[in-house]
Amino acid sequence: MAGYGRLLERGGLFLERWGLRQQGAPMSGRVSVVLPVVCGDGTPAALKLQDVDEETAGEGLALRTWSGDGAVRLLDEDAETGTLLLERLDEDRPLASVPDVMEATAVLAELLARISAVPAPAGLRRLDGVVAGMFERLPPVLNSLAAEGDRRLLADCAAAVREVADEPGDRLLHWDLHFENVLAADREPWLVIDPKPLAGDPCFELLPALWNRFDEGRLTRRFDLMTETLGVDRDRARAWTLGRVLQNSLWNVEEGEALDEEQVALARLLLGR
């Protein structure tokens, strides 16, 4: 991971600043490093080190807003650097370790319903801004695609989003809630970690839990279980999920990559093709 050494160096500074003792080897994520630590009073914790960008900005604010209700508890924060001191969860027991994908989906859906019931605090990026950016980027992406089927698929995703874009919502969203971002805990069976906070409609949250463990199937059942647990309109959930496919597809094309086959399959399923 780029910047690994720099983040570890920053970790040394915060171990000293917050009176922490490292207890175990560093754990690396896609954009972060986590150090298992013990606080001065003996409380086990996790020191999360990351850079502040569009997605990580506001993570501490989101965790403070949830205040441990369904999510990992924030113990301390340095907002300038994005450094977080978190309660220690069981990193060896992600929700992905539950063998039955429907059982895991039920747990995730219940957690999603809890955290997305909370109004988003001021200062977070908003779904309406995300959507406006997607519509602005769409024409050149469509023009760059050689396959008519790919162009038609993304145009249909965009048409679905336009049907719901005038009501983007105001709930506190996680944005990246899949089975690896839920860990076993002591004070609750499972808790959510690693939000990339966004203010918007909870229906925008469903794609990660369908894309993750895609090859285990039962996609329609998983989609229906999540919409029923959230108590949202299925057509609205369908539209916003197609919006997530559009968002990811725009990134793929702009980075010179092909459309993701699994997300294309999900979009076709939702479009009835």
N, C-alpha and C positions, 0 to 999 in steps of 0.2 A: 504494500500500500504506500502510495506517495505520501511523504511527510511523516512516516512512522517514527523515525528518529527524533524529529522535531517535536512531535506530540509527546513522546516519552520524556524528552527534556522538560517540556512544560509540566508534565506530570510530577517530576521531581520538585518543581517549584511549589506546586499545590500540596504535595505531601507535607512539605515544611510549613506552608502558610496555614493549613487547616489542621495541623497536628495529627497527621494520619500515618499509619504504618502499613506498608505494602504486605499483603498476605497471599502470595501466589503469583504465577506468571501472568503477564499481560495477555489480554484477549483482543484480537483484531476483528473489526467489522469492515464493511465496505469503505466507510469514510471516518471511522472512529477507532480509538483504542480505549479499552476499559481495564482498569487496574482493580483487582480485589484488595480491599483495604480494611483496616480496623481503626475506628475513631478513638480519640483519647479516652473516652469513657468505656471502651470495650465493645461498642456497637459495630457489628460487621456492616460494611457498606461497599459501594462500587464507585470509583472515580472515573467518570466518562470524559474523554478528551477528544475534541473535534474542532474543526474550523467553523466559523459562522458563515453560512451562505443562505440563499433564498429558502432552501428546504429546512435547514436546522434552526434558522432564526425563530425565536419564540418558543423553542422546546421547553425551556424552564417555565415560561409563562403558562403554557398549556398544562404542565404537570402541577404547577401551583393551583391552577383553576380547578383541576380534578381533585386535588387534595387527597390523593391516595384512594379515591373511590373508583375501583376497577383498574387503576393504573399504578405503576411504581411510584413510590413517594419520593419527592424531592427534599433533600436534607440541606443543601446549600448550593449556591450558584455564583459563578462569575460571568455575567452576561456579556461582557466585552469580548472574552475569549471563547465563549460557548462551553466552558468547563462546568460539569455538573457533578454533585455528590448525591448519590442515590442510595436508597435502601438496597440491601443485597437480596437478590432473588436466586433461584437455582438455575444457573446457566446450563446445567447438564440435562434439564428437563423442559425443553420447549414443548409447546402444544403440538408441534409436528411429530412428537414421539408417540402420541396417541394413535394406535393402529387404525382405528375405524375413522375414516374421514368424515362421516356424518356426525359421529360423536364429537369430533374436534370442531366441526363447523357449528354445532349447537352451542358449544362453549364460547367460541369466538363471537357468534351472533349475540349472545346474551351480554357479553362485555361491550360489544359495539353499541348495543341499544343503551347501555348505561352511560358510556362516555359521550355519545352523540346527542344525548338528551340535554346536555349542558350548553347554554348560550356561549358563543365565542366572545372572549374579551376583546376590547379595542386593540388595534395595533398589529393584528395578524394579516397576512395576505388573504385575499378573498377570492372565492370561486368565480364571481363575475369577472374579475380581472384575468383570471386564468382562461376563462372561456373567450374573452375578447382577444387575448393573445393567440389562442388557437385559430380563431377565425381569420385573424390577420396573416398568420403563417400558412394557412391552408392552400391558397391559390398557387404559390410557387411550388409547393410540394406536389400538388396534383399534376402540375405541368411537367414535373420531373419524372413521374412514374411512367414506365413504358407499357405496363400491362393494364389493359382496359378494366379487367376485373378488380385490380387493386384500386384504381381511381374510383370506380363505382362504389366499392366498399367504403372507402373513406368519405366519399360524398354522402353516402347513406348514413354513416355515423354522424356526420356534421348536421344532416337534416334532422336526425333524432334529437340532437342537443338543442337545436334551435327551437324545438317545441317546448322545452322546459327552461331555456336560458333566462327568461324574464322573471323567474322565481329561483334565484341561486341559493337561497337559504342563509341561515345565520347561526348554525350550530357549530360547536367546536369539533372539528374533524381530526382524525389521526393521519389519514391520507395513505398510510402504508401498512394497514393492519392485515397481516397474514399469519400463518401458523408459527413462523419462527420469531415473530415479535410478540408472543405471549409466553411467559415463563411461569413455572410453578413457584409458589411462595408459601410462607408460613401463615401469615395473617389471613390470606384467602387462598383457595386452591390455585387460582390462576390470576395473573396481573399483566396488563399491557405495558410494553416498553417501546422506546424509540419512536415517538411521534414526529411527524413532519407537519406541524400544525397548519390548519387552513380553516377559514370560516366559510361554511356553506351547507349544502343539502346532504344529509346522511346517505342518500342514494348514491352519492359519488364514491362511497367507501367499499363497494362490493367486489370490484374486480380483483384486488390482490388475493383474496381468499378463494377465488375461482382459478386464477392463474397458478398459484402455489398448489402443489399436489394435483395438477391438471390431469396427469396420466392415471389417476385413481378414479376418474370419471364421476358419474352421478351429478353432472354439472347442473342440470335443470333442477334436481332435487335440492342441491346445495343453494342455488339461487333462490328458490322458493322458500326454503327454510329461513334464509336471512331476511327476505322481505317480510315474511310472516312475523318473525321475531321483532323486527324493527317496527312493524305496524305501518308500512309504507305502501303506496300504490305500486303495483307490479309494473305497469307501463312506465311510470316515472322512473322506477329503479332501472328498468331496461334502457331507457334513454340516457340516463347518466352513466350507466355502465358502458354503453357504446361511446360515451364521451371520454371515458378513461382509455378505451382502446384507441380512440382518435389521438388523445394526448401522447400516448406511448408511441404510436405509429409515426406521428410527426417527428418525435425525437429520433426514431430509427432512421427515417429517410434523411433527415438533416445531418445525421452522422455517417451517411453513406452505407447504411445497413439495409438489409431486406426487412420486410414486414415480418413480425413474429408469427410463426405458423400457429402456435397455440392460441394467441389472441385473435388471429383471423378466424380460427375455428369457433371461438367463443362468440365473436361478432356475428358470424353466419348463423349460429344457433339462435341467438337472440333476434336476428332478423328473419328467422324462419326459412332459411335457405338450405 
